[in-house]
Amino acid sequence: MRVLITGASGALGHAVVRRFAEYGWRVASLGTSADRDDGRFVAGDLAEEHNAKQVVDDAAAWLGGIDAFVHLAGAFRWIEVGSSTLADWRALFDANVATAVATTNAVRPHLLARASMVFVGARSAEPAGAGFGPYAAAKSGVARLAEALSRELAPRIRVNVVLPAIIDTPQNRADMPDVDPSLWTSPDAVADAIVFLATPASRAVNGALLPVGNPA
């Protein structure tokens, strides 16, 4: 089985890449470093369509076809609506929605029959709390994209979304030092949910929004 993973350089990306490798999958990862012998490709700006197509085509050729596509690329910023500008909203839209659209359109020709696609949304997007407006709007856009794709591509391709609560990463610990991280969700737990949705074990699941972890 062969999987293409975007956003592979972050804490969640490392966990997801490791988990697929442990299950014996051939993994192509798009991140900040490259080693084609090891299946790593420099992602560049995945919101730019030409770049997204080029790097996805290269990774798909290395894989020899794609059984699962996992889109982890994205960005977060806490900012209240009254302090935000349209540039803030556009930046989060580009990092989350535009990267998802560009890579999805690039990967579709390479997906094999009965392949699966898994996107990462956010529990904090539904409903959005204070300071989560721009981010929640962007992650809601990712969820709506996946819902539409689950209907447009069925029954050949399955499309699902994981909705993690706060993930226990070094960056989140630095950003929220006063919050007890024992209440957060480990990257490995989110990775397990993603692998489940990518494999034939979830063959009857399509268009699902799967919450993972404790509510924020």
BATORBA-25278 format. One record per residue: residue number from 1; residue in one letter; z, y, x of N, C-alpha, C, O in turn. Coordinates in steps of 0.05 Angstrom, whole numbers, plus 32768, in hexadecimal, padded with zeros to 4 digits. Layout:
residues N
{NUM 'A' {Z Y X} {Z Y X} {Z Y X} {Z Y X}} ...
//
This chain:
residues 216
{1 'M' {8000 7FE8 8011} {8000 8000 8000} {8000 8019 8012} {800C 8019 8027}} {2 'R' {7FF2 802E 8008} {7FEE 8046 8018} {7FF7 805F 8009} {7FF0 8062 7FF2}} {3 'V' {8006 8070 8016} {8011 8088 8009} {800C 80A1 801A} {800E 80A0 8032}} {4 'L' {8005 80B6 800C} {8002 80D1 8019} {8018 80E2 800F} {801C 80E5 7FF7}} {5 'I' {8027 80EF 8021} {803E 80FE 801B} {803B 811B 8026} {8037 811E 803E}} {6 'T' {803E 812F 8015} {803E 814B 801E} {805C 8153 8022} {806E 8147 8017}} {7 'G' {8060 8169 8030} {807B 8173 8034} {808C 8160 8043} {80A4 815E 803E}} {8 'A' {8080 8152 8057} {808E 813C 8064} {80A1 8145 807A} {80B0 8134 8085}} {9 'S' {80A2 815E 8081} {80B3 8167 8097} {80CF 816F 808F} {80E0 8172 80A1}} {10 'G' {80D5 8172 8076} {80EF 8179 806D} {8102 8161 806B} {80FA 814B 8070}} {11 'A' {811B 8167 8063} {812F 8151 8061} {8127 813C 804D} {8129 8124 8052}} {12 'L' {811D 8145 8036} {8114 8132 8022} {80FB 8124 802B} {80F8 810C 8027}} {13 'G' {80E9 8132 8038} {80D1 8126 8043} {80D7 810F 8056} {80CA 80FA 8055}} {14 'H' {80EA 8114 8068} {80F1 80FF 807C} {80FC 80E7 806D} {80F5 80D0 8075}} {15 'A' {810C 80EB 8059} {8118 80D4 804A} {8102 80C5 803C} {8102 80AC 803B}} {16 'V' {80EF 80D3 802F} {80DA 80C5 8020} {80C7 80B6 8033} {80C0 809F 802D}} {17 'V' {80BF 80C2 8049} {80AE 80B5 805C} {80BC 809B 8066} {80B0 8086 8068}} {18 'R' {80D6 809E 806D} {80E4 8087 8078} {80E6 8070 8063} {80E3 8059 806A}} {19 'R' {80EB 8078 804A} {80EF 8063 8035} {80D5 8054 8030} {80D5 803B 802E}} {20 'F' {80BE 8062 802F} {80A5 8054 802B} {809F 8042 8043} {8095 802C 803F}} {21 'A' {80A5 804C 805B} {80A0 803B 8073} {80B1 8022 8072} {80A8 800C 807A}} {22 'E' {80CA 8025 8069} {80DC 800E 8067} {80D1 7FF9 8053} {80D6 7FE1 8057}} {23 'Y' {80C2 8001 803F} {80B7 7FEF 802C} {809B 7FE4 8035} {808E 7FD5 8027}} {24 'G' {8094 7FEC 804D} {807B 7FE1 8059} {8062 7FF0 8051} {804C 7FE5 8056}} {25 'W' {8064 8008 8046} {804D 8017 803F} {8041 8024 8058} {804F 802A 806B}} {26 'R' {8027 8028 8058} {8019 8038 806C} {801B 8055 8063} {8013 805C 804C}} {27 'V' {8026 8067 8073} {802D 8082 806B} {801E 8096 807B} {801D 8096 8093}} {28 'A' {8010 80A8 806D} {8005 80C1 8078} {8016 80D8 806F} {8019 80DC 8056}} {29 'S' {8020 80E8 8081} {8032 80FE 807A} {8026 8118 8083} {801C 811B 8099}} {30 'L' {8027 812C 8071} {801E 8147 8077} {8037 8159 807C} {8047 815C 806A}} {31 'G' {8039 8164 8094} {8050 8174 809A} {8049 8188 80B0} {8033 8193 80B1}} {32 'T' {805C 818D 80C2} {8059 81A2 80D6} {8050 8197 80F1} {804A 81A6 8103}} {33 'S' {804F 817C 80F4} {8047 8170 810D} {8031 815B 8108} {802E 8151 80F2}} {34 'A' {8023 8154 811E} {800D 8141 811B} {800F 812B 8130} {8015 8130 8147}} {35 'D' {800A 8113 8127} {8007 80FC 8139} {7FF8 80E7 8128} {8005 80D7 811A}} {36 'R' {7FDE 80E7 812A} {7FCF 80D6 8118} {7FD4 80B8 811C} {7FD1 80A8 810A}} {37 'D' {7FDC 80B1 8134} {7FE3 8095 8139} {7FFC 808E 8128} {8000 8076 8121}} {38 'D' {800C 80A2 8122} {8024 809E 8112} {8021 80A7 80F5} {8034 80A7 80E6}} {39 'G' {8008 80AF 80EE} {8003 80B7 80D2} {800C 80D3 80CB} {800E 80D9 80B3}} {40 'R' {8010 80E4 80DF} {8019 80FF 80D9} {8003 8113 80DD} {7FF4 8112 80F1}} {41 'F' {8000 8125 80C9} {7FEB 8139 80C9} {7FF7 8155 80C5} {800A 8157 80B5}} {42 'V' {7FED 8169 80D2} {7FF6 8185 80CE} {7FEC 818E 80B3} {7FD4 818E 80AE}} {43 'A' {7FFE 8196 80A1} {7FF6 819D 8086} {7FE7 81B7 8085} {7FD4 81BA 8076}} {44 'G' {7FF0 81CB 8094} {7FE5 81E6 8091} {7FED 81F2 8076} {8001 81EA 806A}} {45 'D' {7FDD 8204 806C} {7FE3 8211 8052} {7FD6 8200 803C} {7FBE 8201 8037}} {46 'L' {7FE7 81F0 802E} {7FDD 81DE 8019} {7FD6 81ED 8000} {7FCB 81E2 7FED}} {47 'A' {7FDD 8207 7FFE} {7FD4 8217 7FE7} {7FB8 8222 7FEB} {7FAD 822D 7FD8}} {48 'E' {7FAD 821E 8003} {7F91 8226 8008} {7F7F 820E 8004} {7F82 81FA 8012}} {49 'E' {7F6D 8210 7FF1} {7F5E 81F8 7FE8} {7F4E 81EB 7FFE} {7F4E 81D2 8000}} {50 'H' {7F40 81FA 800F} {7F30 81EE 8024} {7F41 81DF 8037} {7F3A 81C9 803F}} {51 'N' {7F58 81EB 803F} {7F6A 81DD 8052} {7F75 81C4 8045} {7F76 81AF 8052}} {52 'A' {7F7E 81C6 802C} {7F8A 81AF 801F} {7F76 8198 801E} {7F7D 8181 8023}} {53 'K' {7F5D 819E 8017} {7F48 8189 8016} {7F44 817C 8031} {7F41 8164 8033}} {54 'Q' {7F43 818D 8046} {7F3D 8182 8061} {7F53 816F 806A} {7F4D 8159 8074}} {55 'V' {7F6C 8178 8067} {7F82 8167 8072} {7F86 814E 8060} {7F8C 8139 806B}} {56 'V' {7F82 8151 8046} {7F85 8139 8035} {7F6E 8126 803B} {7F73 810D 803C}} {57 'D' {7F56 8130 803E} {7F3F 811E 8045} {7F45 810F 805F} {7F3F 80F7 8061}} {58 'D' {7F4F 811D 8073} {7F55 8110 808D} {7F6A 80FB 808A} {7F67 80E5 8094}} {59 'A' {7F7F 8101 807B} {7F95 80EE 8078} {7F8C 80D6 8067} {7F93 80BF 806D}} {60 'A' {7F7C 80DB 8053} {7F71 80C5 8042} {7F5F 80B3 8052} {7F5F 809A 804E}} {61 'A' {7F4F 80BE 8063} {7F3D 80AE 8074} {7F4E 809C 8087} {7F47 8085 808B}} {62 'W' {7F64 80A7 8092} {7F75 8098 80A3} {7F82 8081 8094} {7F86 806B 809E}} {63 'L' {7F8A 8086 807B} {7F96 8072 806A} {7F83 805D 8061} {7F89 8045 805E}} {64 'G' {7F6A 8065 805B} {7F56 8053 804F} {7F59 8050 8031} {7F54 803B 8026}} {65 'G' {7F61 8066 8024} {7F66 8066 8007} {7F83 806B 8002} {7F94 8068 8014}} {66 'I' {7F8A 8074 7FE9} {7FA5 807C 7FE3} {7FAF 806E 7FCA} {7FA2 806F 7FB5}} {67 'D' {7FC6 8060 7FCD} {7FD2 8053 7FB6} {7FE7 8065 7FA9} {7FED 8061 7F91}} {68 'A' {7FF2 8078 7FB8} {8006 808A 7FAD} {8004 80A5 7FBB} {8000 80A6 7FD3}} {69 'F' {8007 80BA 7FAB} {8008 80D5 7FB6} {8023 80E2 7FAE} {8029 80E2 7F96}} {70 'V' {8032 80EB 7FC2} {804C 80F7 7FBD} {804B 8114 7FC6} {8047 811A 7FDE}} {71 'H' {804F 8127 7FB4} {804E 8143 7FBB} {806B 814F 7FBC} {8077 8153 7FA8}} {72 'L' {8074 8153 7FD5} {808E 815E 7FD9} {808D 817C 7FE2} {80A2 818A 7FE1}} {73 'A' {8076 8185 7FEA} {8074 81A1 7FF4} {807D 81B5 7FDF} {8077 81B2 7FC8}} {74 'G' {808C 81C9 7FE8} {8095 81DD 7FD6} {80A8 81F0 7FE4} {80AB 81EE 7FFD}} {75 'A' {80B4 8202 7FD6} {80C7 8215 7FE1} {80DB 821E 7FCC} {80D6 821D 7FB4}} {76 'F' {80F2 8227 7FD6} {8107 8231 7FC4} {8111 824D 7FCE} {8112 8252 7FE6}} {77 'R' {8117 825E 7FBA} {8124 8277 7FC1} {8135 827F 7FA9} {812C 827F 7F92}} {78 'W' {814F 8285 7FAE} {8161 828F 7F99} {815D 82AD 7F97} {8163 82BB 7FAB}} {79 'I' {8155 82B7 7F80} {8152 82D3 7F7C} {8153 82DA 7F5E} {8145 82CD 7F4E}} {80 'E' {8163 82ED 7F57} {8165 82F4 7F3B} {814C 8304 7F32} {813F 8311 7F42}} {81 'V' {8145 8301 7F19} {812D 830D 7F0E} {812C 832B 7F14} {8117 8336 7F1B}} {82 'G' {8143 8339 7F0F} {8143 8356 7F13} {813F 835F 7F2F} {8138 8376 7F34}} {83 'S' {8144 834D 7F42} {8140 8353 7F5F} {8125 8349 7F69} {811E 834F 7F80}} {84 'S' {8117 833A 7F59} {80FE 832E 7F62} {80E6 8341 7F5E} {80E7 8354 7F4F}} {85 'T' {80D1 833A 7F6D} {80B8 8348 7F6A} {80A2 8333 7F62} {80A7 831B 7F65}} {86 'L' {808B 833C 7F5A} {8076 8329 7F54} {806E 831A 7F6D} {8065 8303 7F6B}} {87 'A' {8072 8326 7F85} {806C 8318 7F9E} {807E 8300 7FA1} {8075 82EB 7FAB}} {88 'D' {8097 8302 7F99} {80AA 82EC 7F9A} {80A0 82D5 7F88} {80A0 82BD 7F90}} {89 'W' {8098 82DC 7F70} {808F 82C7 7F5D} {8076 82BA 7F67} {8072 82A2 7F65}} {90 'R' {8063 82CA 7F72} {804A 82BF 7F7C} {804E 82AD 7F94} {8041 8299 7F97}} {91 'A' {8061 82B5 7FA5} {8067 82A4 7FBD} {8071 8289 7FB5} {8069 8275 7FC0}} {92 'L' {8083 8288 7FA2} {808E 826E 7F99} {8079 825F 7F89} {8079 8246 7F8A}} {93 'F' {8068 826C 7F7A} {8052 825F 7F6C} {8040 8252 7F80} {8038 823B 7F7D}} {94 'D' {8038 8261 7F95} {8026 8256 7FA9} {8033 823D 7FB7} {8025 8229 7FBB}} {95 'A' {804C 8240 7FBF} {8059 822A 7FCE} {805D 8211 7FBD} {805C 81FB 7FC8}} {96 'N' {8061 8214 7FA3} {8066 81FD 7F92} {804F 81F4 7F81} {8046 81DD 7F83}} {97 'V' {8044 8206 7F71} {802E 81FF 7F5F} {8013 81FE 7F6D} {8004 81EA 7F6A}} {98 'A' {800C 8212 7F7C} {7FF2 8213 7F89} {7FEE 81FC 7F9C} {7FD9 81F0 7F9E}} {99 'T' {8003 81F5 7FAB} {8001 81DE 7FBD} {7FFD 81C4 7FAE} {7FEE 81B3 7FB7}} {100 'A' {800A 81C2 7F97} {8007 81AA 7F87} {7FEB 81A8 7F7B} {7FDF 8192 7F7C}} {101 'V' {7FE0 81BE 7F71} {7FC5 81BD 7F66} {7FB0 81B7 7F7C} {7F9F 81A6 7F78}} {102 'A' {7FB2 81C5 7F92} {7F9E 81C2 7FA7} {7F9E 81A6 7FB3} {7F89 819A 7FB7}} {103 'T' {7FB6 819B 7FB8} {7FB7 8180 7FC3} {7FB0 816B 7FAE} {7FA4 8156 7FB5}} {104 'T' {7FB7 816F 7F95} {7FAF 815D 7F80} {7F91 815B 7F7E} {7F86 8145 7F7D}} {105 'N' {7F84 8171 7F7D} {7F66 8171 7F7B} {7F5A 8164 7F93} {7F45 8157 7F91}} {106 'A' {7F66 8168 7FAB} {7F5B 815C 7FC3} {7F60 813D 7FC4} {7F4F 812F 7FCE}} {107 'V' {7F76 8134 7FB9} {7F7D 8118 7FBC} {7F70 8106 7FA6} {7F6C 80EE 7FAB}} {108 'R' {7F69 8111 7F90} {7F5F 8101 7F7A} {7F48 80EF 7F81} {7F47 80D8 7F78}} {109 'P' {7F34 80F8 7F90} {7F1D 80E6 7F96} {7F25 80CE 7FA8} {7F17 80BB 7FA9}} {110 'H' {7F3D 80D0 7FB5} {7F45 80BA 7FC7} {7F59 80A7 7FBA} {7F60 8092 7FC6}} {111 'L' {7F61 80AC 7FA1} {7F75 809B 7F94} {7F67 8081 7F8B} {7F52 8081 7F7E}} {112 'L' {7F74 806B 7F91} {7F6A 8051 7F88} {7F73 804B 7F6C} {7F85 8058 7F61}} {113 'A' {7F66 8038 7F5F} {7F6D 8030 7F44} {7F8A 8028 7F43} {7F93 801A 7F55}} {114 'R' {7F98 8030 7F2E} {7FB5 802A 7F2A} {7FC6 8039 7F3E} {7FDD 8031 7F42}} {115 'A' {7FBC 804E 7F4A} {7FCC 805E 7F5C} {7FE0 806F 7F4C} {7FDE 8071 7F34}} {116 'S' {7FF3 807B 7F5A} {8007 808B 7F4D} {800A 80A6 7F5C} {8005 80A7 7F74}} {117 'M' {8012 80BA 7F4E} {8018 80D4 7F59} {8035 80DB 7F51} {803D 80D7 7F3A}} {118 'V' {8044 80E6 7F64} {8060 80EE 7F5F} {8064 810A 7F69} {805E 8111 7F81}} {119 'F' {806E 811C 7F58} {8073 8137 7F5F} {8091 813C 7F5E} {80A0 812D 7F51}} {120 'V' {809A 8151 7F6C} {80B6 8158 7F6C} {80BA 8173 7F5D} {80B0 8188 7F65}} {121 'G' {80C8 8171 7F46} {80D0 8189 7F38} {80EC 8191 7F3F} {80F4 818E 7F56}} {122 'A' {80FC 819B 7F2B} {8118 81A2 7F31} {8127 81A3 7F17} {811E 81AD 7F02}} {123 'R' {813F 8197 7F17} {8150 8198 7EFF} {8158 81B4 7EF9} {815D 81BB 7EE2}} {124 'S' {815A 81C5 7F0D} {8162 81E1 7F09} {814D 81F1 7EFB} {8152 8208 7EF4}} {125 'A' {8135 81E6 7EF7} {8120 81F4 7EE9} {8122 81F2 7ECB} {8115 8201 7EBD}} {126 'E' {8132 81DF 7EC1} {8132 81D9 7EA5} {814E 81D4 7E9B} {8156 81BD 7E9A}} {127 'P' {815E 81E8 7E93} {8156 8205 7E92} {815C 8212 7EAD} {816A 8207 7EBE}} {128 'A' {8152 822A 7EB0} {8156 8239 7EC9} {8170 8249 7EC7} {8177 8254 7EB2}} {129 'G' {817F 8249 7EDD} {8197 8258 7EDF} {8193 8273 7EEC} {817C 8279 7EF3}} {130 'A' {81A8 8283 7EEE} {81A6 829D 7EFB} {819C 8299 7F18} {81A6 8288 7F27}} {131 'G' {8189 82A9 7F20} {817E 82A8 7F3B} {8168 8293 7F3F} {815C 8291 7F54}} {132 'F' {8162 8284 7F29} {814F 826E 7F2C} {8135 8274 7F1D} {8123 8263 7F1C}} {133 'G' {8131 828C 7F12} {811A 8292 7F02} {80FF 828C 7F10} {80F0 827C 7F05}} {134 'P' {80F9 8299 7F27} {80DF 8294 7F34} {80DB 8277 7F3C} {80C6 826B 7F39}} {135 'Y' {80F0 826C 7F48} {80EE 8250 7F51} {80EB 823D 7F39} {80DA 822B 7F3A}} {136 'A' {80FB 8241 7F24} {80F9 822F 7F0D} {80DE 8231 7F00} {80D3 821D 7EF7}} {137 'A' {80D3 8249 7EFE} {80B8 824D 7EF3} {80A4 823D 7F03} {8092 8231 7EF7}} {138 'A' {80A6 823E 7F1D} {8093 822F 7F2E} {8096 8211 7F2B} {8082 8203 7F28}} {139 'K' {80AF 8207 7F2C} {80B3 81EB 7F29} {80AC 81E1 7F0D} {80A3 81CA 7F09}} {140 'S' {80B0 81F2 7EF9} {80A7 81EA 7EDE} {8089 81E8 7EDD} {807E 81D6 7ECF}} {141 'G' {807B 81F9 7EEC} {805E 81F6 7EEE} {8056 81DC 7EFA} {8042 81D0 7EF2}} {142 'V' {8064 81D2 7F0E} {805E 81B8 7F1A} {8062 81A2 7F06} {8051 8190 7F04}} {143 'A' {8077 81A4 7EF6} {807C 818F 7EE1} {8066 8190 7ECC} {805D 817A 7EC4}} {144 'R' {805D 81A8 7EC4} {8048 81A9 7EB0} {802E 819F 7EBB} {801E 8192 7EAC}} {145 'L' {8028 81A4 7ED4} {8010 8199 7EE2} {8011 817B 7EE0} {7FFD 816F 7ED9}} {146 'A' {8027 816F 7EE8} {8029 8152 7EE8} {8027 8146 7ECC} {801A 8131 7EC9}} {147 'E' {8033 8153 7EB8} {8030 8149 7E9D} {8013 8149 7E94} {800A 8135 7E88}} {148 'A' {8004 815E 7E9A} {7FE8 815F 7E93} {7FD8 8149 7EA1} {7FC7 813C 7E95}} {149 'L' {7FDE 8146 7EBB} {7FCF 8132 7ECB} {7FD5 8116 7EC0} {7FC4 8104 7EC1}} {150 'S' {7FEE 8111 7EB7} {7FF5 80F6 7EAE} {7FE4 80EE 7E96} {7FDF 80D6 7E92}} {151 'R' {7FDA 8101 7E87} {7FC9 80FC 7E70} {7FAB 80FC 7E78} {7F9B 80EC 7E6E}} {152 'E' {7FA4 810E 7E8A} {7F88 8110 7E92} {7F7F 80F8 7EA3} {7F68 80F0 7EA1}} {153 'L' {7F91 80ED 7EB2} {7F8A 80D7 7EC5} {7F90 80BB 7EBA} {7F88 80A7 7EC7}} {154 'A' {7F9F 80B9 7EA4} {7FA6 809F 7E99} {7F8D 8092 7E8E} {7F7B 809F 7E84}} {155 'P' {7F8C 8077 7E90} {7FA0 8064 7E9A} {7F9C 805D 7EB8} {7FAA 804D 7EC3}} {156 'R' {7F88 8069 7EC5} {7F81 8062 7EE0} {7F97 806A 7EF4} {7F9E 805B 7F06}} {157 'I' {7FA3 8082 7EF0} {7FB7 808D 7F02} {7FD0 8094 7EF3} {7FCE 80A0 7EDD}} {158 'R' {7FE7 808D 7EFD} {8000 8096 7EF1} {800B 80AF 7F00} {8008 80B1 7F18}} {159 'V' {8017 80C1 7EF1} {8022 80DA 7EFC} {803E 80DE 7EF1} {8042 80DF 7ED9}} {160 'N' {8051 80E1 7F03} {806D 80E6 7EFB} {807A 80FB 7F0D} {8070 8103 7F22}} {161 'V' {8092 8104 7F04} {80A0 8119 7F12} {80BE 8111 7F15} {80CA 8107 7F03}} {162 'V' {80C9 8116 7F2D} {80E6 8114 7F30} {80F1 8130 7F2F} {80E6 8143 7F39}} {163 'L' {8109 8132 7F22} {8116 814C 7F1F} {8131 814A 7F2D} {8145 8144 7F20}} {164 'P' {8132 814F 7F47} {814C 814D 7F55} {815F 8164 7F4E} {8156 817A 7F48}} {165 'A' {8178 815E 7F4D} {818D 8173 7F4E} {818E 817D 7F6B} {817C 8177 7F7B}} {166 'I' {81A3 818C 7F72} {81A4 8196 7F8D} {81A5 817E 7FA1} {81B5 816C 7F9E}} {167 'I' {8193 8180 7FB5} {8191 816B 7FC9} {81A2 8172 7FE1} {81A3 8189 7FEA}} {168 'D' {81B1 815F 7FEC} {81C3 8163 8002} {81B2 8165 801C} {81AD 8150 8029}} {169 'T' {81AA 817D 8024} {819B 8181 803C} {81AA 8195 804E} {81BA 81A5 8043}} {170 'P' {81A4 8196 8067} {81B1 81AA 8079} {81AC 81C7 806F} {81BD 81D8 8071}} {171 'Q' {8194 81CC 8066} {818D 81E7 805D} {819E 81EF 8044} {81A8 8205 8043}} {172 'N' {81A1 81DC 8031} {81B1 81E2 8019} {81CE 81E6 8020} {81DC 81F6 8014}} {173 'R' {81D8 81D6 8034} {81F4 81DA 803C} {81F8 81F5 8049} {820C 8202 8045}} {174 'A' {81E4 81FE 8058} {81E6 8219 8065} {81E4 822F 8050} {81F2 8243 8052}} {175 'D' {81D3 822B 803C} {81CF 8240 8028} {81E6 8241 8014} {81EB 8256 8009}} {176 'M' {81F4 822B 800F} {8209 822A 7FFB} {8222 821E 8007} {822B 8208 7FFF}} {177 'P' {822F 822C 801B} {8246 8221 8029} {825F 821E 8018} {8271 820F 8020}} {178 'D' {8260 822B 8001} {8278 822A 7FF1} {8276 8214 7FDB} {8289 8211 7FCB}} {179 'V' {8260 8205 7FDB} {825C 81F0 7FC6} {8262 81D5 7FD3} {825B 81D0 7FEA}} {180 'D' {826F 81C4 7FC4} {8276 81A9 7FCD} {825D 8197 7FCE} {8253 8190 7FB9}} {181 'P' {8253 8190 7FE5} {823A 8180 7FE7} {823E 8163 7FDE} {822A 8155 7FDA}} {182 'S' {8257 815B 7FDA} {825A 813F 7FD0} {8250 813C 7FB3} {824B 8126 7FAA}} {183 'L' {824B 8153 7FA6} {8240 8152 7F8B} {8222 8152 7F8B} {8215 814E 7F76}} {184 'W' {8216 8155 7FA2} {81F9 8156 7FA4} {81EC 813B 7FA6} {81FA 8126 7FA8}} {185 'T' {81D2 813A 7FA6} {81C3 8121 7FA7} {81B8 811D 7FC3} {81AC 8130 7FCF}} {186 'S' {81BA 8105 7FCE} {81B0 8100 7FE9} {8191 80FE 7FE8} {8186 80F5 7FD4}} {187 'P' {8184 8106 7FFE} {8167 8103 8000} {815E 80E6 7FFC} {8149 80E1 7FF0}} {188 'D' {816F 80D3 8005} {8167 80B7 8002} {8167 80AE 7FE5} {8156 809E 7FDD}} {189 'A' {8179 80B9 7FD5} {8179 80B2 7FB8} {8160 80BD 7FAA} {8154 80AF 7F9A}} {190 'V' {8158 80D5 7FB2} {813F 80E0 7FA6} {8127 80D0 7FB0} {8115 80CB 7FA1}} {191 'A' {8128 80C8 7FC9} {8112 80B8 7FD4} {810F 809E 7FC6} {80F9 8095 7FC0}} {192 'D' {8125 8091 7FBF} {8124 8078 7FB0} {8117 807B 7F95} {8107 806A 7F8D}} {193 'A' {811D 8092 7F87} {8110 8097 7F6D} {80F2 809B 7F70} {80E3 8092 7F60}} {194 'I' {80EB 80A9 7F85} {80CE 80AE 7F8A} {80BF 8094 7F90} {80AA 8090 7F85}} {195 'V' {80CB 8084 7FA1} {80BE 806A 7FA8} {80BB 8059 7F8E} {80A6 804C 7F8A}} {196 'F' {80D0 8059 7F7E} {80CE 8049 7F65} {80B6 8053 7F54} {80A7 8042 7F4A}} {197 'L' {80B3 806D 7F51} {809D 8077 7F40} {8082 8073 7F4D} {806D 8073 7F3F}} {198 'A' {8081 806E 7F67} {8068 806A 7F75} {805F 804D 7F74} {8047 8047 7F78}} {199 'T' {8071 803B 7F70} {806B 801E 7F72} {8064 8012 7F57} {806A 801E 7F42}} {200 'P' {8058 7FFA 7F57} {8052 7FEC 7F3E} {806B 7FE5 7F2E} {8068 7FDE 7F16}} {201 'A' {8083 7FE7 7F39} {809B 7FE2 7F2A} {809E 7FF6 7F12} {80AA 7FF0 7EFE}} {202 'S' {8091 800D 7F15} {8092 8021 7EFF} {8077 8023 7EF1} {806F 8038 7EE6}} {203 'R' {8068 800D 7EF0} {804D 800C 7EE6} {804B 8015 7EC9} {8035 801E 7EC0}} {204 'A' {8060 8014 7EBA} {8060 801C 7E9E} {806A 8038 7E9A} {806D 8041 7E83}} {205 'V' {806F 8047 7EB0} {807A 8062 7EAE} {8064 8076 7EB5} {8059 8075 7ECB}} {206 'N' {805F 8088 7EA3} {804A 809D 7EA8} {8052 80B6 7E99} {8059 80B5 7E81}} {207 'G' {8050 80CD 7EA6} {8057 80E6 7E9A} {8075 80EB 7E98} {807E 80FC 7E88}} {208 'A' {8085 80DD 7EA7} {80A2 80E0 7EA6} {80AC 80F6 7EB7} {80A1 80FC 7ECD}} {209 'L' {80C2 8103 7EAE} {80D0 8117 7EBE} {80EC 810A 7EC3} {80FD 810A 7EB1}} {210 'L' {80F0 8100 7EDB} {8108 80EF 7EE1} {811D 80FF 7EEF} {811A 8107 7F06}} {211 'P' {8134 8105 7EE1} {814A 8113 7EEE} {8157 8101 7F03} {815A 80E9 7EFF}} {212 'V' {815E 810D 7F1A} {816A 80FE 7F2F} {8183 810E 7F39} {8180 8125 7F42}} {213 'G' {819B 8102 7F38} {81B2 810F 7F41} {81C2 811E 7F2C} {81BA 811E 7F14}} {214 'N' {81D9 8129 7F34} {81EA 8137 7F21} {81DE 8152 7F19} {81D2 815F 7F29}} {215 'P' {81E2 815A 7F00} {81D9 8175 7EF8} {81E5 818A 7F08} {81FC 8187 7F11}} {216 'A' {81D7 81A0 7F0D} {81E1 81B6 7F1D} {81F8 81C4 7F0D} {8204 81D7 7F17}} 
//
